[in-house]
């Protein structure tokens, strides 16, 4: 296996990047876009192409069993880089970040950054998604509103502060280094991950996030959010038409979920 693997890495050097994701929503594809945009690396975003839906369906089809080296994928986002096909958002980020200069290529830092990113995605993506789909993803929100209301109450009161508190502890640690960054004293993909997590949560629960920000307990977290937002490449992207507005995806705004 060592020979084909070595050949693959060499083949992928200089190969174009392709992101396969559903059109019309930022979703989990947005974290991948942020890495490309900050690094200034060209990529094909199939969500913006005419084949957007068909590209996803082709990969996730039950009839698609992969190939000799790529196992089948379950869901998007999907990254195609040369002859390599990956899915699972954290896995894609772990692969891309070192190649784009947003993470070390070796050493313990690779794993420290990964654990920060996994934690952020757990709290601000997986748990947040379940506030509007607490019973089943196959049901409409309207079919589970009472459960969503109950789930959101505890997410707002307990889970958002827990994950903001964790992030602030990371920032307060010596491992954070100099500056506003989460690890190692420089911008990494963990900082971009936090930005998108917090940006989406602000959209979904604006009153709750505003209250937590005013508490002063998480000043470092919100400072980092503002810093990332003003990075030249990120700011340019956020102001462009390439940035897909929030809607029916992970981050949804239902005012009733914040009502007392």
C-alpha positions in Angstrom: 0.0 0.0 0.0 2.9 2.4 0.6 3.7 2.8 -3.1 0.2 3.8 -4.2 -0.2 6.2 -1.2 3.1 7.9 -2.0 2.1 8.2 -5.7 -1.3 9.7 -4.7 0.3 12.5 -2.6 2.6 13.4 -5.5 -0.3 13.3 -8.0 -2.4 15.6 -5.8 0.3 18.3 -5.6 -1.0 21.1 -7.8 -4.3 19.3 -8.5 -7.4 21.5 -8.4 -9.7 21.5 -5.4 -13.4 20.8 -5.8 -16.0 21.3 -3.1 -19.2 19.3 -3.6 -22.1 20.6 -1.5 -25.8 21.4 -1.8 -26.7 24.6 -3.5 -28.6 27.4 -1.7 -27.4 27.0 1.9 -24.0 27.7 3.5 -24.2 24.6 5.6 -21.1 22.5 6.5 -19.6 23.5 3.2 -19.0 27.0 4.6 -16.1 26.0 6.8 -14.3 24.6 3.8 -14.9 27.7 1.8 -13.4 29.9 4.5 -10.2 28.0 4.4 -9.9 28.4 0.7 -10.9 32.1 0.8 -8.4 33.0 3.6 -5.6 31.1 1.8 -6.4 32.7 -1.5 -6.5 29.3 -3.2 -8.7 28.7 -6.3 -11.4 26.1 -5.9 -14.5 24.9 -7.8 -17.6 25.2 -5.7 -20.2 22.9 -7.2 -22.9 24.5 -5.1 -22.5 27.5 -7.5 -22.4 25.3 -10.6 -25.2 24.0 -12.8 -24.4 20.5 -11.7 -24.7 21.3 -7.9 -27.4 18.9 -6.9 -26.5 16.2 -9.4 -22.9 16.2 -8.2 -23.9 15.6 -4.6 -26.4 12.9 -5.6 -23.9 11.1 -7.6 -21.5 10.8 -4.7 -24.1 9.9 -2.0 -26.0 7.4 -4.2 -26.4 3.9 -2.7 -25.0 2.6 -6.0 -21.7 4.5 -5.6 -19.3 2.1 -3.9 -16.2 4.2 -4.4 -13.2 2.9 -6.2 -10.0 0.9 -5.5 -8.7 3.5 -3.1 -11.6 5.8 -2.2 -14.3 4.2 0.0 -17.9 5.4 -0.6 -19.1 8.6 1.1 -22.3 9.1 3.1 -23.0 12.8 2.8 -21.6 16.2 1.8 -19.5 18.2 2.1 -17.2 16.2 -0.1 -13.7 17.3 -1.2 -12.1 16.1 -4.4 -8.4 16.8 -4.7 -6.9 15.1 -7.7 -7.8 11.4 -7.3 -8.6 11.8 -3.6 -12.2 11.9 -2.4 -12.9 12.8 1.2 -16.0 13.5 3.3 -16.8 14.4 6.9 -16.2 18.1 7.6 -13.6 17.7 10.4 -11.7 15.2 8.2 -11.7 17.6 5.2 -10.4 20.5 7.4 -7.7 18.3 8.9 -6.5 17.4 5.4 -6.7 20.9 4.0 -5.4 23.1 6.8 -1.7 22.0 6.6 -1.7 22.2 2.8 -3.1 25.8 3.0 -0.7 27.0 5.7 -3.4 27.1 8.3 -2.0 24.4 10.6 1.3 22.7 11.2 2.2 19.7 9.0 3.5 17.6 11.9 3.9 17.5 15.6 1.5 17.7 18.6 -0.1 20.9 17.3 -1.9 18.9 14.5 -3.8 17.1 17.2 -4.3 20.0 19.6 -5.9 22.0 16.8 -8.0 19.1 15.7 -9.4 18.7 19.2 -10.3 22.4 19.5 -12.1 22.2 16.1 -13.9 19.0 17.0 -15.2 20.5 20.2 -16.4 23.7 18.5 -18.2 21.7 15.8 -19.8 19.5 18.5 -21.3 22.5 20.3 -22.0 25.0 17.7 -23.0 22.8 14.8 -24.2 19.3 15.9 -25.9 20.5 19.1 -27.3 23.6 17.6 -28.7 21.7 14.6 -30.7 19.6 17.1 -32.4 22.7 18.5 -34.6 22.8 15.4 -34.6 19.1 14.7 -34.6 17.4 18.1 -36.7 14.4 17.1 -35.8 13.5 13.6 -34.1 15.1 10.6 -36.7 13.6 8.4 -39.5 15.6 10.1 -40.2 19.3 9.3 -39.5 21.8 12.0 -43.2 22.5 12.3 -43.8 18.8 13.2 -41.5 19.1 16.3 -41.9 22.6 17.5 -42.7 21.8 21.2 -39.6 19.6 21.4 -37.5 22.2 19.6 -38.6 24.8 22.1 -37.6 22.6 25.1 -34.3 21.7 23.5 -33.5 25.3 22.7 -34.2 26.4 26.3 -31.4 24.2 27.6 -29.1 24.9 24.7 -29.3 28.6 25.4 -29.0 28.3 29.2 -26.4 25.6 29.4 -24.7 24.6 26.2 -23.8 27.9 24.6 -22.2 29.2 27.8 -20.4 25.9 28.2 -18.8 26.0 24.8 -18.1 29.7 25.0 -16.5 29.1 28.3 -14.3 26.4 26.9 -13.2 28.6 24.1 -12.3 31.4 26.5 -10.3 29.0 28.6 -8.4 27.9 25.4 -7.7 31.6 24.7 -6.5 32.2 28.3 -4.1 29.2 28.2 -0.4 29.6 27.6 -0.8 27.4 24.5 -2.8 30.1 22.9 0.4 32.2 22.5 0.5 35.9 21.7 -2.3 37.8 20.1 -6.0 36.9 19.9 -5.5 33.4 18.4 -6.6 30.0 19.8 -3.3 28.2 19.4 0.3 28.9 18.8 0.2 32.7 18.6 -1.0 32.8 14.9 -4.0 32.4 12.7 -5.1 28.8 12.2 -8.1 27.0 10.8 -9.4 26.7 14.4 -9.9 30.5 14.4 -11.8 30.3 11.1 -13.8 27.4 12.5 -14.7 29.5 15.6 -15.7 32.5 13.4 -18.2 30.5 11.4 -19.6 28.7 14.5 -20.2 31.9 16.3 -21.4 33.8 13.2 -24.1 31.1 12.6 -25.1 31.0 16.2 -25.5 34.7 16.3 -27.9 34.4 13.4 -29.9 31.6 15.0 -30.0 33.0 18.6 -29.2 36.7 18.3 -30.7 37.8 21.6 -29.0 35.1 23.5 -25.6 35.8 22.0 -25.9 39.5 22.5 -26.7 38.9 26.2 -23.7 36.6 26.6 -21.4 39.1 24.9 -22.5 41.9 27.2 -21.8 39.7 30.2 -18.1 40.3 29.7 -17.2 36.7 30.4 -16.1 35.8 26.9 -14.4 39.0 25.7 -11.6 37.1 24.1 -13.9 34.9 22.1 -15.8 37.9 20.6 -12.5 39.8 20.1 -11.3 36.8 18.0 -14.5 36.7 16.1 -14.1 40.4 15.2 -10.5 39.9 14.3 -11.2 37.1 11.9 -14.1 39.0 10.4 -11.7 41.9 9.5 -9.0 39.7 7.9 -8.7 41.2 4.4 -9.5 38.0 2.5 -12.3 37.0 4.8 -13.8 40.5 4.8 -13.7 40.6 1.0 -15.4 37.2 0.9 -18.1 38.1 3.4 -19.0 41.2 1.3 -19.1 39.2 -1.9 -21.9 37.3 -3.6 -19.9 34.1 -3.0 -21.0 34.2 0.6 -24.4 32.3 0.7 -27.0 33.8 3.1 -28.2 31.7 6.0 -31.6 30.1 5.6 -32.8 26.5 5.7 -29.7 24.8 6.9 -27.8 24.2 10.1 -28.3 27.8 11.2 -32.0 28.8 11.2 -33.7 31.8 12.9 -36.9 30.9 14.6 -37.8 33.8 17.0 -40.0 31.6 19.1 -37.1 29.5 20.2 -35.7 32.5 22.2 -38.9 33.5 23.8 -39.2 33.0 27.6 
